[in-house]
Amino acid sequence: MSDPGLENAYAYAALMRGNVGQQALRRFIRRSQLREIVPLADTTIYEMEQRNEFPRRILLASRVVVWDLTEVETWMDQRRRDSRAGTVKALGVPDVRKRKSRPVRRAR
């Protein structure tokens, strides 16, 4: 008969942490799970990774990438603190009159 406390994966993880001397189990998330946590487009995340502004992906296989959940949560907490402190500035609105395609019509 199994212990009812081990039915939950989080309870099992907590039990394992206790057995290995407080060493935290690392949890990795796939792209679909990352999208649920971080409301950014894939392209934006990729560009931020290239600029070292977002946790780097980990390549598990040739077509499988994951992110460390702890790193992503730490990044989100840091962004929240920076936003509240006012150190993250929103970019200004681009001047649409300088576009090369789809020029803006002049008012009559």
C-alpha positions in Angstrom: 0.0 0.0 0.0 1.4 3.4 -1.0 1.7 6.4 1.2 -1.2 8.8 0.3 1.2 11.8 0.8 3.3 10.6 -2.2 0.4 10.8 -4.6 1.2 14.4 -5.3 4.4 15.0 -7.3 5.2 18.1 -5.2 4.9 16.0 -2.0 7.3 13.5 -3.6 9.7 16.2 -4.6 9.6 17.6 -1.0 10.3 14.1 0.3 13.3 13.7 -2.1 14.7 17.1 -1.1 14.7 16.0 2.5 16.4 12.7 1.6 19.3 14.3 -0.3 20.3 16.8 2.3 18.3 19.9 1.3 19.5 19.8 -2.3 16.8 21.3 -4.5 15.5 19.2 -7.4 15.8 21.2 -10.7 12.7 21.4 -12.7 12.8 22.1 -16.4 10.0 23.4 -18.5 9.2 23.1 -22.2 8.3 26.0 -24.6 4.6 25.6 -24.1 4.9 25.8 -20.3 7.3 28.9 -20.7 4.6 30.6 -22.8 2.1 30.2 -19.9 4.5 31.8 -17.5 6.1 34.5 -19.6 3.7 36.4 -21.8 6.3 37.2 -24.5 6.5 36.0 -28.1 9.0 33.3 -29.1 11.0 35.8 -31.2 11.2 38.3 -28.3 12.4 35.6 -25.9 15.0 34.5 -28.5 16.3 38.0 -29.0 16.5 38.6 -25.2 18.5 35.4 -24.8 20.9 36.6 -27.5 21.4 39.9 -25.5 21.7 37.9 -22.2 18.6 39.5 -20.9 16.7 36.3 -20.4 17.7 32.8 -19.0 19.3 30.7 -21.7 17.6 27.6 -23.1 19.1 24.2 -22.6 19.3 21.9 -25.5 18.4 18.3 -24.4 18.2 16.8 -27.9 18.5 18.1 -31.4 14.9 19.3 -31.4 14.1 19.6 -27.7 14.8 22.7 -25.7 13.9 23.5 -22.1 14.4 26.3 -19.6 15.3 26.0 -15.9 12.1 27.0 -14.0 14.1 28.5 -11.1 16.0 30.8 -13.5 12.8 31.9 -15.2 11.1 32.6 -11.9 14.1 34.5 -10.6 14.1 36.5 -13.8 10.4 37.3 -13.4 11.0 38.4 -9.8 13.9 40.7 -10.9 11.8 42.2 -13.7 9.0 42.9 -11.1 11.5 44.6 -8.8 13.0 46.6 -11.6 9.6 47.7 -12.9 8.5 48.8 -9.4 11.8 50.7 -8.9 11.4 52.4 -12.2 14.6 51.1 -13.7 12.9 49.5 -16.7 11.8 52.1 -19.2 9.2 51.5 -21.9 10.4 52.4 -25.4 9.0 55.4 -27.0 6.5 55.2 -29.8 8.2 54.9 -33.2 7.8 57.8 -35.6 5.5 56.4 -38.3 6.4 59.2 -40.7 9.9 57.7 -41.1 8.6 54.3 -42.5 9.8 53.3 -45.9 6.9 51.0 -46.6 3.2 52.0 -46.1 3.9 55.8 -45.9 1.5 57.8 -43.8 -1.0 59.9 -45.8 -0.9 63.6 -45.1 -3.9 65.3 -43.7 -5.9 67.4 -46.1 
